[in-house]
């Protein structure tokens, strides 16, 4: 079976990948910018206003290169805007009156998916102000949620496209390289989870994870035209985190990361090792992640 890969909600078959290989071979020495423009012309790939979709095309080519399916020419120059630091999100006014006590008086909570809505800026601002990692613009597909109690935000949760290779996850799922490349888009990783610092409510975090599990696949399909079937996250024990809320929400501990990062060239750890947790959204998740939904 030929390799199939998905990018931004669209599937690319072996013949599409071969088109890219032949284009690179036809124009040796040309830049990545030239190749993305040429591929847009080859596929007649334009926006509704007729402008070539070369940025999306370039992202696809970078993904294929990272997966070893093509070999792009070396970069000729760094694009100047890539080195620009994004401005921090403006601070969002928020009611920081203490919230403490049991969960039940807060129920029902309203979990709002804020991606591409006016509330997205509030999510970004709260993460920037109160999460220890701050806010960074996710790469690829991503969704953001704000949990409200009687109109007050009390928590923020963010997900994005999964890393292409996590040993503990890949061993647990038991898929091979081709299956991973073809089906990785069905996985979302929880990158931010913030209970606002003045909120002290036992079981709130695991309750929100349970709510997320019921809605995220439908939300992902609405925004990106495909569902997700598996969630994962990374917990940093060096910061004193143990993943208690994930365990309480029935997420499964899968093992440790290697501590090397996605662009490692040395084979040696260069960051903290993190716990890997996973959660299936459907009963037959392995079948779905081997190519059948």
N, C-alpha and C positions, 0 to 999 in steps of 0.2 A: 504494500500500500504506500503510495506517495505521501510525502509530508504535506500537511495542510496547516496553515498558521492563521490566527485571527489578529486583526489590528483595528481598533476603534469600531468594533461591531461588524466588521466585514471579514469574510473568509478568503484566503488566498491559497490556491491549489498549487501543486507541483509545477504546472505549466506557467502559472504567473511568476513563480520564483525563477523558472528557467528564462523567462523573458528578461528579468533583471540581470541574470548572469550574462546573457547574450549581449545585452546593451553595454554592460561594463567591458566585455571583450571587444566590442565594436569600436569603442572610443577609449583606447588605452591612453593614460596620461591626462584625461580630462578631469575636471573637479567634480566633487559631489554635487555642487550647485548645478553644474551643467547636466549631470546625469539625472537629477530629479526633474529638471525641465524636460529633458528628452523622454523620460518615462511618462510624464504627463501627456506629452504629444502622442506617444505610442498608444497609450490607453484611452486617449481622448478624455482625459480626466480633468474636468473643470468645475468651478463653482457655478452657481446659477447665473452669476453676472458675466460668465465667460473667462474669468481669471483662472490660470492654472492652479491646481491644488498642490503646489510644490512643497509646502511645509508639511502637509500630511504625508506626501510621497517620501519626503526626506526622513520623516519619523519611521515609516515602514522600512525603508532601506537600512536605517540604523538598527532596527530590531532584527532584521534578517542577518545583518553582519554580526551582531552580538550572539546570535544563535548558531553561527558558523555555517549558514546556508548560502551566503555570498561573501565576497571579500571586496570591501570598498577601497578605493584609493586613499592614501594618507591625506589628512587635512592639509590644505594649502595655506590656510590662515584661520585664526580664531575670529569668529564674528564678534564685533565690539559690544553688541548689546548683551551677549551671554555673560560678560563680566560685570555688568551693571547690577548693583544691589537693589533689590526691590524695596520700595518704601514700605515701612511697617503699616499694618492696617490701623486706621484711626481708632482711638479708644471709644468704646461703646458704653454709654451710661447704663448702669445696672444697679438694681436694688440689692445691697449686700447685707441686709438684715439677716441675722442668724436663723438657720432652719435646722432644728434638731428634734430628735424623738423618733417614734416608730414610723414605718413606711405607710401604714394604712390611711392615716389622715390626708396624705398627699395624693392618694389615688382617686380617680384615674389620672395618670400622667398623660400629657400630650407630647408624643414624639414626632417632631416635624422634620421631614427631609427638606433641607434648605438649599440644596444645590440649584443654581440658576434661578434663585428667588431673591427678593430684597433682603431676606434674613441671612443670606450667605455672608454678608459683611459682618453681621453680629457674631456669627460663628468664628470667623477669622479673627475678629478683635478679641473675643474671650479667650481663644486658644493662645493668641499672642501675649495677652496680659497674664494669664494664670497657669498655662501648661509649662512644665519645666523645659520642654523642647522648643517652645514657641511655635509660631506658625510659619510653615514654608509651603510654597505653591506645589501641590502634588503633580507628578508627571503621569500622563495617561488618564485612564478612566478613574473617576473618584466621586464619592457621595459624602455628604456632610449632614449631620443631624443635630438638632437642638431639642432637649427635653424641657418642657415647661410644666410648672405647677401653678395653676390659677394665673396664667399669663406671665409668670416670672421664669426666666431661664435658670435651670439648676444644674444642667450637665450638657456636655458637647461630645459627640462621638464622630470620628472620621474614618473612612475606608478608602482604599485605592487599589489599583492593579497590583497583583502579587509579584514578588521577586521571582525571577525565572528559575532559580535553583536554590532550594533549601533542602539539605541532605536529610534531615529528620523527617520532614514532610514527604519527600519523594520516596523514601524507604517505606514509610507507613502506607502510602497510597499504592506502592508497588508498580508504578508505571515506568515505561522505558522512555528514552529520550524523545522519540517521535510522538508518543502519546502526550508527554509533557508539553512539547512545543505546540501541538495541535489543540490542547485543552486548557492551557494555563489561564486563558481569559475567563474561565468559569470559577476562578478563585479570587476572593477579595481579602485584603489584609487590613486589619484594624490598626491604624497608624497613630491615632490620637484618642484618648479616653480621659475626659476631664469632668470630675465632679467639682463644682465650684467650691472654693476653700471654706466658705461660711456654711456649707451644707454638711451636716453630720447626721446621716440617716442610715442605719444598718440595713443591709440587703438591697439598697437602692441600685448599686452598680450591677449586681447579678439580675435584678428585675429588668433593668434597661437592656441588658444583653439578651434576655428572653424576648423582649419586645422587638428588638432589632431582628432577631432570627425569623420572626413572623412576617416581616415586611421587606427586608432588604432585597431579596431576589426580584420581587415585583417592581420595586423602585428602580433597580438596576436595568431591568428589561424596558421599563418605560423611558429611561434616559438614554440607554446605550443599545437597545434592541436585542439584548440577550440576557438570560438569567445568570445568576451565580449559584453554585451548588455546595461550595465549601468556603468557610471562613477560617482565617488564621491570625495569630498575633504573636508578638515577641515581648517578653517580660524580662527586664534587666535586674537580676538579683544583686548586682553591685550597688544599686540604689536602694536596696532594702525591699524590693517588690518580690512577692512570691506567687502572684497570680491567683490570689484567694477568690476574687469575684468570678474569674473564668472557671475555676474548679466548681464553685457553687452553681454556676449556670450550665454545668455538665460539658464544658470544653475538655478535650482530652490532651494531656501532656504527651508530647511526641519526642522530646529530647532537647539537646542543646544545639545552637548554631556553632559554626566553626570559629567565629570571631574574625573573619578575614574580609568580609564585605564583597560587593559584587564585582569590583574592579581589581581585585587582588592579583598581583604579579609575583609575589614572593612565596606564597604557600605558608606564611607564618601569621599567627593572630596579630591583629593591629587594633582591636577594640574589644570591649567586654563580650563574653559569651552570654547569650540570652536563652531563656526558656522558650520553647516553641509550643504553642497550644493550637489545636484545630477543632473545628466544629462542623459536622455535616448538616446541610439544610434539607436534604431529602434522604429517604431510606436507602435507595440504590445509588449512593453517591459515587461508588467506585465504577459502576457501569457508566454513569454519566461522564466521569472523568477519563474513561477510556474511549470516548468518542460517540456515545449514543445518549441522546436526551429523550 
